[in-house]
């Protein structure tokens, strides 16, 4: 299982902790330190659409209107912290966020 996010995100920390406590083997990937490949960005965009961009984030609020109008793939390549977190992958299965539905699926 791979958890994609950033190390300073509280939601990512909660997800990792809960998954590990449930006995899951978790590999963490910090998308700031190891940015997503173009193929990964395309896959995430195909799976989640516009939801992959966290429009409630501080990073989003600091962007210019011109930058906000960029395609999702370009936004995530230039600003990895804009990715809604966490994205969790196990095999071909992907989930976004750490809501009750996602928790029920993984725990």
N, C-alpha and C positions, 0 to 999 in steps of 0.2 A: 504494500500500500504506500502510495506517495501522497504527501500533503504538500501542496504548493501554497506559498504565502510569503509573508515577511516576518522576520523574527521578533519585531517589536509590536506585532498586532496581538491584542488581547484575545480576540476571537480565535485566532490560529493557535495560541497557547492553550486555550480551553479545549479546543478540538484535539490537539495532540495529546494532552494530558488524559482526556477521557478515553481516547482510542487506546492509548498505552495501558491504562488501568483496566480496560476491557480485554487485554491480552493480545491486541493487534500489534503486528510488527510494522512500525511506522518509519518511513524514510522521509525526512523533511527536506524540502527544496526551497531555499530563500531566493525568490525571483529577483531580488535586488543584486545579490551576490552572484547568482548564476541565472541570467535573464532567459526568458522563454525563447525557444527557437521559433522561426517563422511557421514551421509546421505545427508546433504546439499552440501558438496563437491562433492559427487557422482552425485547429481542432476545437479549441475552447470557444471560439466565436461561433462555429457551426453548432456546437452543443448548447450554448447558452444565449446566443444572440447578443443584443445590447446589454443584457443583464450582467455580462462579464465586467462591464465598466461600472465602478463604484462612484456614482454621481453625488453621493453624500460626503465624499472624502474631502479632507483639507486640500489635498493635491488638486482635485477637480476645481475647487473654489478659487484656487490661485491661477488657473489657466485662463488665457485670453479666449474670447469668443472664436477667434480664428483657429486656435489650437483645438478647442472643443469640437469644432466642425470636422476635424480630421477623421478618416476612417478608423474603426476600432483597432484594427491590426497595427496601424501606425501609432496610435495613442499608447497601446500597451508596450510597443517596442521602445518608445521614447520615455514613457513614464510607467515603469513596472508597478509602482505603488497604486496605480489606478485600478488594478485588478481587484474585483470583489473577492474576498477571501473567507475561508480557504477553498481551494479546488482540491477535491480528493479523488484520487484515481486508484482503482484496483482492477487490473485487467483492462477490459474495454469499458468498464463502468465509471462514469464521472458524475460528481455532484458538486454543487456550488453553495457556499455558505455553511452555516452551522445551526440552522433552524431545527425545530423539533422533528420535522419530517426527515431531514438528513441524519439527525442523531438516531432516530428509530431504524433507519436503514443500515447504519454502520455498527451500532452498539448491540 
